[in-house]
């Protein structure tokens, strides 16, 4: 923070001169940026030229080397060009004025002599034609003092300056002085970069904080890559944006590991991923996989929430035994016996024998891959039942018999793990699977929720880890290369299989269902293909306090060999059993080295807003982690009444807020009022035309990780009573506004 008094601040003319000085340097940087872009294009052209060189005969190895060089040159040139193209906005954002002891010399007087150094900090490293740095990448070790210097430990820094640019134009500067007795020629401008940044309005997407990272945040960003780094803190402490900057830093510091292995960033909702999606690209990184909890399994994308009680059952590890029983069960309508003539011998295997065959065959999942072992066990059982004389001849005939193949297609077909989960919508199956694991009431909640999925054609977010668990047990659908058969033989097999089990025969069609659009809800649930589980080099989890044990297991499968960055705050948790979740989380981490960084300063909320929220949460969670808000607005939250005209009351609040803030306004409402509030645009038709575009109507759980200039909180008591997490979710809602908040009771 700036420590200078009003009297020492620069005059308007001096500020103009400082802006002109910085503009000269920024102009030079952009000139070099254009030259670097041209050089990248020349490298790409050279690479392509190498690929066109003709070589013959004994020069084949040399030709292959030339092609490899071409590909490498073109690849690196393209990546460099992309980096240059995406860093145009706000490329240079910082300057350090440092003072070092001068190098000793024989002519140096006995009194200490110092020399000045100026370092410019930016999103990308740029050098001039003599390879001298014009801008240092913010992640480079030499840029660390920009974030870590303080008046107590200045690290040689006299002044830290933040440049605010619009494209290549410098439009503002803010200084932080690091020494009590600065040189007389050192100009200090503004009230401090951090406070200036905090007072600006929010947009539709999160901005990076690369120009205003604080020392404690930088320590978390540059923490060792290996192991688990946990970032905790109350609302508004910058946990999310610090974690995203850490991802960018990891890519910079060990690009080979993290770019090739991949970084997975997991957030609570689609609204969250849309909000943060520009942060990493703005820092020069776009090779990160960004997923919401409803998008973590291929072929499933959902934003639908189950009720709190149902989500708690699906999220607990108890559900795994229910899923295991389902994964071992026969498909609906499977044949109960096998009757076939093989080599003149009659074979009859009843359901008891078939069950004895299936048991050993399914001991080692996945189910799809166990079918060959099951087929061998079935052949052995058939040999014992038929009592033929020639064992090898009988077994060969049996496994190649058309009737046997048709039976196997119906008795042990390949199944989609999503199909297995839908078996739980059947009351009889659910009763069998849940016996001794869930209470009848719990089993009915799960069954009813899957019936809703079948009726609506949409999964819930809590279903995603169940599908993933079943995918591990059942395995991916295996596409088997067809054997060469005659036309009539193929037709006969298909007829037999369809006659034996038409529903299952349809279910094993592995052609991509996403190629056709269906109005059938069941087909929408099963559209697409679930492939192999991807594994990542680093997993970043935001709002980690909300993850269920089943969700931690899902992430653990994707991060078996990964390092982790985990962000959360227990006071904002919507998961009811933190003990079980903590055990599942530790299992996902795999016993790696652990370090924790705690953020204690609330940068988002005006103090008046945060005090309102803190007073509420302390009544219910006395040990809540309450950070210190650093900014005051003078505007306390306004309480009002919804009255009979809910839409009119909300519209009135929006119009009032729109006159006070420039950015986004969120209407946070429980489900009870969501339908009515669809009429808001019509009610706001008479307001300023830009108001409607600034308004977002959103449910409480989807606000996690988001922030707005102002919020209208609709019926906080209903939010606490009906949302998962109760008052903890209400605490989240009450801490989303940066500048103004209206609460309608």
N, C-alpha and C positions, 0 to 999 in steps of 0.2 A: 504494500500500500504506500501511497505517496506520503512523505513526511514533511514536505515544505509548507510554509505558511502562505497566506494570500499575497503578502507583500513580495514574496520571492517569485511568484508566477510570472510567466512571460507576458509582455505586452502584445497587442494585436499585430504590430509590425514584425516583432521578433518571431511570433508564431508563423506569420506568412513567410518570413525568410527561412525558417526551419522546414516548412512544407516544401518550399522550392528546392532546398538542399536535398531532401529525401526524394523528391521527384526526379532530380538529375540521376541519382543512383538507380532508381526503379526503371527509368528510361533506358539506362545502359543495360540493365538486366534483361529487359524485353528485347533489346537489340541482339544480345547474345542468345536469347531464347530462339529468336528467328533463325540465327545462324546455326544453332544446334539442330533445329528442325531440318534445315537444308542438308546438314551433314548426315542426319539419319536417313534422309531420302537417297543420298548418294551411296551410303553403305548398302541400302536395300537394292539399289540398281546394280551395284557391283556384285552383290550376291547372286542376283538373277543372271548376270552376264556369265558368272562362273558356271552356272548350271547349263548354259547353252554351248559351252565349249565342247567341240567334238573330239572324242578320243576313241581309238580302235585298237584291236589286237592286244599286245602285251600291256597296254596302258589302262587295262580295265580297272585295276586297283586304284590307279591314280584318278580315273574317272569317278569311282565311288567316293574317293576322298573329296573330289571337287564338289560332288553333289551334297555331301555332308557339310562342307564349308558353306555352300550356298544356303542350305537350310538354316544353319546356325546364324549366318549373317542376316538373313532375311528376318528370322525370328527375333533376334536381339534388336535389330533396327526397328521392327514394328513395335516391339514393346517400348523402346525408348520414345518412338514417335507418339505412341499413345500416352505415355507419361507427360510428355511435353504438351500435348493437346489438352489434357484434362487439368493441367495446373495453371491455366491462364488466369483464373479468378483468384485474387488475393495471393498471388505467388509469393510476394515478399510481405511479411507481416511483423517482423521484429528487428530490432537493432540493439546490440550491446556495445557500450563504451566501457572499455576495460583499462586498467592501469597496472603495468608490470614493472618490476625493477629492471632497469636498463642493464644490458650486458656489460660487464666490467671491462675497462680498458686502461692502458698506462696513462692516458691523458685525462682520465675521469677525476674530477675533484673529490675530496674526501667526503663531502656531503652526499647523501643518497640521491640518485637520479632515477626518475621513472620515465617510461615511455607509454604512449597511448596506443590502443588498438581498437579498431572498429570491426565488429562482426555483424553481418546481416543474416537473419534467420528466415527460412521460408519452407514451403511445402516440398521443395525439390532442390537438390544441389545443382548450382550453375557455376561454371568456370569460364574465364575469358580465354582468348586465344593463346595466352601464355600459361594456361592451366592454373591461374591464380583464382581462388574462390571469390565469386561475387555474392553468392548466397549459399549458406550452409543448410543442409537438410535438417529439419527440426529434430530428427531422431539420432543425429550424429553425436558422438561424445562431446565434441567441441561446442555443441549447442546446449548442453545440459545446464550451464550457468544461467541461461535465459529463464529457466524454470526453477532452479534451486537456490539462486542467490537471494539473500534476505539482508536487511540492515544489520542483523546480528551476525550473520555469516555471509559477507558480500562476495566471497570467491573472486576478488579482484575487480568486481563490477562497480563502476561508478553510477551508471544510469542504464535502466532498462526501458526501452522505448517500443511501444506497439504502434504499428502503422495500420491505419484503416484505409483500405483501397476499394475502389469500384473499377474492376478491370485493371488497366495499367495506370489509373489515375489515383494519386494519393489525396484523400479527402479529409484525413484527420490524423492526429498523433496524440498519444497519451503516454506520460512518463511516470516511472517509479524511481525515486532516488534511493540509492543503497548506502550512501555515506553521509555522515552528519556534517562534514565540512567539505563540500564539493569544490572543485576548481572554479574560479570566478567566471571562466568562459563557458561553463557547462549550463546550458539552458534547460529548464524543467517546465514542461507544458502539461496542463490539464490536472484532473483530480484523481488520476490513477486508472489504468486500463481495465482492471477488473470491474470496478464500480460502473464505469462507462458501459461495459459489455452487459452487465446485469440489468441495466435500466432499459435496454433496447427491447422492442416488441418481439414476440415469438412468431415464427412462421408456421407453415403447414408441415415442415420437416425440421428435425433437429439439426442445429449447426454444430460444427466442430468447435473445440475450445483451444485449438492449437496455439492461438496467440495469447491465451490467458491462463494456461495451466499453472497451478500453484505448486509449491515445493512438495507438499505431502501427496499431491496427486501424481507428480512426476516420479516419486519414489515407487508408487504402485505400478506405473506405466513401465518403468525400466527395471522392474524386479526380475530375478533370474527366470529363464524360460522354463526350466524343467519343474516338474511337480505341480502342486496345486497352489494357486494364488487366489485368496478370498478377499473380496472388497466389500466391507460392510459399512453401514451408516444409515441414518434416518432419511426421510424424504428430502429431495432437493439438494443432496450433498454432491451430486455429480458422479455417482457411482457408474451409471451406464456409460456416459461419455468417456470417463476415464478408462473403462474396460475396452471400449472400441478403439481408443488411442493406443491401448496396450496391444491390441491385435495388429494395428499398423506397425507398431514398434517391433513386434516379433517377426513380422514379414521382412522388415528392413534388416534386422540383426542376424537372421538365419533364414534367408530366403529359400535356399535349397530345401531345407527341411519342411518349412511351413507352406511354401507354395506348391511343392510336389505332393506333400501329404494332405494338405487342405486344412482350412480353419472353418469350423462350424460355429455360427453364432445363433443362439436359440433365445427367442423372446416369447412372451405370453400370448400374443395375438397378432393377427394380420395388420391391425391398426398400428401396433408397435413396430413391426418390421417396415411398414410403409413410412413411418415417422423417422426411423434411423437410417434408411437405406442409402442416403447420400453422404453420411458421415465418412465412411471409409473411402469411397471414391474421391471425396474432396481432399483426403490425405494421401492420394496417389495409389490407393490399393482397391482393386476391384475383383480380386481372386478369392473372395470369401463367400461361403455358402450361408445365406441368411434364411432361417426357417422359424416359423411360429410353431407352437406345440401341436397345432392341428395339421401341420404339413410335414411331419418328420418321417412319415412312411410313404413311399412311392405310391402313387395312384389314389391317395386320400388327401383331400383338402377340406377342412371344416372349421367353422367358427362357432358351432352350436355347443352350448353347455348343458350337461345334465343338471338336475337339481342337486343341491348340496349333499343330501343323504345318499343318493345313487352314486354321485362322483366319489364319495368317501369309500363306498364298497368296491367300486371298480379300481380305485387307486391303491387299495391295500394289497399287500402281498398274499393275503388269504385267497384272493381270486385265482392265483396261479394253479392251485390244486383243482379248482373247477375247470380251468382251461386244459390242464393235463388230462383229465378224464375225458373231456370232449375230443381232444386230439387223438385219443386211443380208440374212440368208438367207431362203430360201423356207420357208413353214410346212410342217410334215410332211404328206406326201401331196398337195402342190400339183400341179395338172396340168402336164404337161411340154410340151404343145403346144395351140394353139388352131385348131380347125376350125369354120368358120361360113360360111353363105351370107348375103351382105348385098346387097340390091338386085340379085339375080341373079348376083352375082360370088362365086366360091369363094375363101375366104381360108384359107390354112394357114401358121401361124407355128410353127416348131419351137423346141426348147429353146434353141438357140444365139441365135436372134433374140430370144426372150423375155428371155434373160440380158442381151443388149445394150440392151434397153428398160429393164430394171430398174436397171442400173448408173447411168445419168445421173439417173434418177428418185429415187435414194436418196442422191445426193451431199449433199443438205442435209436433215438430220433436222429434226423428228421424222418417222418413217416414216408415221404415220397421216395427217399433213397432206400428205405427198408423193403420195398416191394420185391426186389430180386431174392432177398433172403426169405421173404414170405412165400414166394413162388416155389423155392426149393423145398421148404418145409411142407407145403401143400402137396408137392409131387411125392415126397417121402410118405406122407399119410395115405395118399392114393395107392401107392405101391403096397402098403400094408393091407389096405382094404381089398384090393383086387387080387392079391396073392399070385401074380404072374411068375413065370419061371425065369425069364430073362430080365433082370433088373435094369441094366443099362439101356436095353432096347425099349423097355416100357417107359422109363423116365424121359428118354428122348422123344418118344411118340407123345407122351402126355404134355410136355411143355410146348410142343409144336402143334397141338390139337386146336382146331378152330373153336370148338365148343369151350375148351378150357380158357382160351384167350378172351372169349366173350364173357365168360364167368368172371375172370380176373378184372375185366374192365368195369364190371358192376360191383364186385365184392371188394376190390382194393383199387379204386380209381385214384387218380391224382385229384387233389382237392385244393381249392383256394383257401388260405387261412381265414379270409373274410367270411367265406361260406361256413366254415366251422363255427365262427363266432355267432353267426345267425342261427345256428342250431339251438342256441340258448334261448331263443324266442319261443321255442316249443315247450309247453308246460311240463310234459312228461319227462323230456330230456333234462330240462333245468332241474327238476326235482331229483333225478338220479345223480346228476353231476354235483349238485350243491349239498347232498346229504352229509351231515356231520361237519360241514365247512361253514355254510351260511345258515342263518335262521330262515324259516319259511318266509318271513316278511322281507328279509334282505334279498332272498332269491327272487321273490316276486318283483321287487324294485328293478333288479337287473333285467329280468325277463321282459317287464313292461317297457323298459327303456329301449331294448332291441326291437320290440314290436313297433315302437315309434320310429325307429330307423327304417324298418321295412315299409312303414306307411308313408314316410316323408322322403325316402331315398337319400337321407343324409346321416352320416355318422356323427357322433359327438366327439368332442376333444378327448374325453375319458376313454373312448373306444380305441383310440390310436395305439396306446401301449399294449392293449389286449391283442390287437391284430399283430403287433410286432412280436409279442410273446408266442402267439400261435405260429407265426411264420418261422420262428426258431425251432418249434417242435415239429411242424408239418413239413417245412421246407418249401422252396420255390417250386412252382410248377415246372416239371422237366419236359422239355420239348424233345421227344425221341424221334430220331430219323426213321421214316417209314421203311419197312422191308420191301424188297421188290416182290410184288405178287401180281398174279393175273387179274384182269378186270373183274371176272366173275367171283374170284376168291375174295377180293376186296369188298365187292357188293354184298357177298354172303356174310362176311364178318360184321359189316355195319348193320345189316338187318338183324342179326343175332343179338348184337349189343343193344340196339335200340329196343328190341322186343324184351330183353331181359331187364332193362332199367332205363327207360327213356329220360327221366329227370337227371340221373347221374351222367348219362351219355352226353347230354347237353352241357353239363357243368364242366366236363373235361375238355371242352373246345378251347384250345389255347390261342386261337387267333385273337389279336388285340381287339378287345371290345370297345376301346376308345374310338375305333374307326367308325363306329355306328352310333347314332344318337337315339336313345330310347326313352319313351315316356314311362316305362316300367320302373318303379322305384327300386326293385331288387336288382335290375340290370344296372341302374346308376350306382348302386352300392358296390357292384362287382366290376365296374368299368376299369379298364387299364390293367396293368400287370405289376405285381410286386416283385421286384428283383432282389438281388443280394444286398445285404446290409452294408452301406459304405462305412469305411473307417477313416478317421481323421487324425491329423497330427496334433491338433489343438481344438479343444471344445470350450466355448465361452457361453455361460449360462446366465441370463439376466432374470431378475425376480425369482431367484432360486428358492426362496422361502415358500413358494406356492407349489413346488413340484411334489407330486405324489411318489411313493416308493416305486410304483410301476413305471412312472415316467423316468425316474432315476435309472431303473433297469434298462429301459429303452436307450437312454443316453450312454449307459455303460457299454452297450454292445457297439456303439459307434466310436467310443473312446478307449478301447482296450489298451492301446499303446500311446495314448495322448497325454499331453499336459493340459491343465485346466485353468480357466479363470472363471470364478464363481462370484456373482453379485447378489446381495440380498439384504433384507432387514426383517427380523423376526416379528416386529410389531405390525408389519403390513401383510402378514401371512394369511392366506385363505385356506391352508391345509390344516385339518384338525388334529393330526397326530404327529407332532414334530419328532418324537422319539423314533418311531418306525422310519420316518423319512430320513433322519440323520444316519441310521444304520444302513439304509439302502444307498444313500449318498456316499458313505465311506466305502462301501463295496464297489461302487462305480469307479471311485478314484483309485482303488487297488493298492492302498497303503503307501502312496507316494509321499514325498516330502511336502510339508504344508507350511504356508506362510500367510499372515493375515494383515490387512491394512484397514484401518478404521477411519472413516471420514466424519468429521464432527461439525462442519460448517454448512449451513443451508444457504445455497446461492440462489435458489429458485424463488422461494416465496418471500413477499414482503413480510416483515416481522408481524404486522397486524394479522395477516392471514394465518401465519404459522402458529401464533399464540392461540388463536381460536381452535385450530385443529389439535394442538398439543394439550390444551385444557380438556378437550373431550377424551382423548385416548388415555390420559393419565387416570381418569376415573375408572377405566376398565382394565388397563394394562399398566400398573404402577411402575414397572421396571422397563417401560418402553425407552428405546434409544432416542433421546430428544436432542437434535443438533441445535446450534446457535444460528439464528437468522441474522445476516449482516446488513440488511437493507430495510429502510423504513419508507413507506409511501404516504403516511398520514391518512390513509383510507381504511377504516375498519370494515370487516365484512358486514353486509346489510342483511338482516333477517326480514322476511315477509311471509305472506300467507298465500297458499295456492288458491283458496276460495273455490267457488263452483265452476268458474271458467279457467280451467287449468292452462289451456293454450294461451288465453289472453294474458294471464299472469306471467307466464314465461316470456311471451313476446314483449311485454312491457319491460321486464327486467333486461332483456337483450337490447332493446332500444336505448335504455339508460346506460348500459355498459359500453355500447358501441360509441357513444359520445365521449367516453373516458379513455378508451384504449384503442390502439390502431390495429392490433393483430387479431388472433383467433379467439373465438368465444365458444366454449363447450357447454352444451346442455347435458348434464349427467343425470340420467333418469332410470329408475327401476322399471322392470317389464310392465308394471301396472299401467304406466302412462305412455308407453312407447307408441302404441297405436294412435292415440290422440295427438301426440306431438308430430306426427306426420303432416299435420295441417299447418305447421309453423310457417313454411314459405308463403302460404296464402295470407296469413295474418301479418306478415312482415312486408307485404307488397307495397304498403304506403310509406315504408321507411326509406332511408337512403339506399339506392340500388346496390351498393357494395356490401350492405350488411348481411344479406342472405348468404353470399359467398364466404363470409367469414365465420359462419355458424356451423358447428358440428354437434349432432345429437348422438350420444354414445351411451352404452350401458356401463355400469360401475366397474365390472371386472375388466372390460376392455380399455379402461383408462390407465392401467398399470404401465409405468414407464413413460407416460406421456405428460406434456405440460402445455398450458395455454396462457394467453394474456389474462383472460377472465373466464370465470365459470359461473353457471347457474346450477345449483344443486337442488334437485327436485325431490322433496320428501325424504330427508335423511333417515327418519325412523323406519320407513319402508325399506330403504337400502340395507340398514343394519339387520332388519328382521328377515329378509328374504334372500340376501346374497351370501354365497359361500364366504366364510371368514367373518361375517357379521360386522361388529364395530371396527374390526381391523380393516375391512374393505372400505367402510365409511371413512376411516382415517386416510386411506389412499385418496379417496374422492376429494376430501377437504384440503388436500395438499397439492392439487393439480394447478391452481391458479398462481400466476406470478405477480399480478398487480391488483386485481379486483375480484371479489366473490360476492354473489348473492345467494342466500339460502332460503328456499321457499318451503315452509313447513305445512 
